[in-house]
Every structure is written in structure tokens, then in C-alpha cells.
Amino acid sequence: MNFIPLSVPNFSGNEKKYASDAVISEWVSTGGSLINGFEEKIAAYVGMPRAVACNSGSSGLHLAMLVAGIHAGHEVIAPALTFIAAVNPIRYANAQPVFIGCDDSLCIDPAAVRDFCQNNCHMQDGKLINNKTQKHVKAMTVVHVFGNMADMESLMDIAKEYHLVLIEDATEAIGTYYESGRYKGKMAGTIGDVGVYSFNGNKILTTGSGGMLVSNHADWAEHAKHLSTQAKSDELQFMHDEIGYNYRLNNVQAALGLAQLEQLEAFIAHKHKIYDQYKVALDGKNGLRILPFKDNIRSNKWFYSLYLDNFSMKRDELIAYLNTQKIQTRPVWALINEQKPYANNEAHHLQKAEQYREKIVNLPCSTNLSPEDAQRVIDTILSIG
Ligand SMILES: *Cc1c(COP(=O)(O)O)cnc(C)c1O
């Protein structure tokens, strides 16, 4: 019986060729020409004038906070149900998160955000002020969870009304776009003020580690590039005009990224195929559901959520059992407001986030998962009864 992993890289295209070409050229660091090429190709794919390559999604999100002008004394609205790397950059910038729960898309709930802004804050000199802390709520981080799309129409309206910078954590959602509505044709990550993608090992497109930042403000993208390369203001004389970072992607990673991008649409088609297989076989059976993605989008369907509505096993019991059958699954993240570094932060409207945290198991979803292996996952789950 072979082991079926949750999500592994798929290097069946030109990855080995492009990466070894980069190694043979000895351009392996941040000076190589493939990095600019990868930036241009990602920018074209997501429909933005430029993209800024970073060595992780986390570093991209840190840069997003900095170029958005987030600093000590600010608060940032953030989702409670997400990976902690979406929230930590708020702290890197010395600001504090205020946590809000999710809606049925698993993304931040716009109605709950609006309720917080309306009833827990007031406007003063064009700034949203938190009544309890008297701090300036300057921004909102929105995560497109598992490749679903947060409700950007409502969230953009709220951002406009309350003068919030909108940061899109699109780390899980490259390739997700609106098929209809106000943002028809717009990709996740390109709607708010600044957006970030991740190319970590378990993401749909991977460079081992890596990320990309895009912005609707040309000067923010320029500033992010500057900060990512040690903020050097004079090439020859080693002059630096602010505190910079060593955050740029390297040439070997860019080589992998170029090969991965060639296959991204095929990866997404495969994610859809396996999703449909799980949905047909499991949705509505034995007290199980397969959570949907939104109707008005083309999602990349990065992660699949099995929802234990009324199933005979609890989440951790099921995960442990599948593990004995050599099938790797996982729970959704523990809420960030319950984590030690954030235990004292404000958190609102957590009911759905708590419920989804308790009842979701993520199923194997690699882009090279065979229909036969997906069937084994299905049969194993159904055999529990
Ligand atoms: C993966 C991920 C990140 C961080 O990206 P890295 O490239 O791993 O640093 C941030 N936010 C979310 C929601 C993620 O899933």
C-alpha cells in the first residue's frame, strides 16, 4: 500500500532542466536574469504591470505591511481562521491585529468586519479609531483561504468607507479569479492595495520557498523591491537610505518558478478533476460534506475541505485512522487568537471559525494525485460508515 501524502510538489515539467541550467550558469543568487523573467511572467499571468519577487510569502507580507505604512500604534483587522504567517507580519511591523471570524467561505466575514468598524470604532479626522484601545485601525488583511475568494466586493466597500488599506494574502490563491460581478476577470491578489502570493513547498506553484508581491500603487511595488534588496540607493557606493532586508528570490528558485508557471493551468485542471471526484463520492454521504468554492469565481481549488457534519468519527480520530491506512490528512488551523503570542488580542464573531476548525479535515490534493489514489481515500473514508 503506497503512502498518499497531503500535498507535495510536482516537478514533472522543465524544473530539472531550468534549475540545472541556472546552476551550470553559476548565477544562483539574487543577481540572475531569471528572476526578472519570472516577475514579468507572473505579472502577465495575474494581469498586473509588475510583480516583485520575494524569498517567501512571509517576507512578501512583511514588505506589504511596510509599504502600506503600517507601524507601531496601528491596528490591523485580520482573520482568526488562517495560517499564522498571515498575521505575524503585522507584528513584524510593530502593529497589533484585531481578529475577526469567517463566513461560510472560510474567509474573513465582511458582515463581522463591518459590525466591528461600526460598533466598536469611530471615525476621527478621517481615521478609524478603536473605541477600546483608542488606536488607529489602519488596515485589513484578507486571506483567500484554500484558493477560495474572500468577498472582495463587500470588503472593498468597507475598506473605502472606513479608510482602511486592504492587504490581500493571496498566498494560497494564485490562479483564482472572478468570473462575474464587479471584479470580473480580476485575479485574487490584484484587487486590494497590495497582494502577496506564496510559492512554498505545499502551495500549488512552488519554488521550494518564494513569494511575489503586486500592488495597485506603482510606487508601493517600487518601494517593496527597494526594501527587499537592502534598500541600496547607490549601486556602486553602498549607500542605503533606510533599513532594508535580504528578501529577494534567488535565480535557482526563479528557474523552478518558470517551469512551474508553464504547468499552472494544467495543475488547476487536475485540482478540479480530483475535487469533483471527491465531491461526487463523498458529499452528502454518511454525514459528510465537501465544502464548496464560491459560484462566481474560477478557484484554483488548492485545498479540499471534508466537513464532518454528522460523521461517526471525530476529526482527530479520523485523521489518526487514515494515517494507519497511509493516507495523510490534517485539521484546519487552530484559531490565531488562541495562540500564545496573540492570547491578549481582541477577537470578534468567532462562532463559525470555531465550528469549521472543529469539523474540517483537509484531504490529499497533490497535483500528481492519481484518480486511483483519490478513490482509495474515498473508499477508506466510506468504509468507516
Ligand atoms: C503559505 C502561507 C503564508 C506564508 O507563505 P510562506 O511562503 O510559507 O512564507 C502566509 N499566509 C497563508 C495563509 C499561507 O497559507
The ligand as an ORCA input file, in Angstrom:
! r2SCAN-3c Opt
* xyz 0 1
  C       1.729     29.737      2.990
  C       1.046     30.883      3.641
  C       1.744     32.040      4.033
  C       3.229     32.173      4.056
  O       3.900     31.877      2.921
  P       5.408     31.310      3.044
  O       5.849     31.328      1.611
  O       5.309     29.933      3.608
  O       6.197     32.235      3.882
  C       1.028     33.112      4.546
  N      -0.306     33.059      4.675
  C      -1.013     31.953      4.361
  C      -2.483     31.970      4.534
  C      -0.360     30.822      3.837
  O      -1.064     29.741      3.549
*
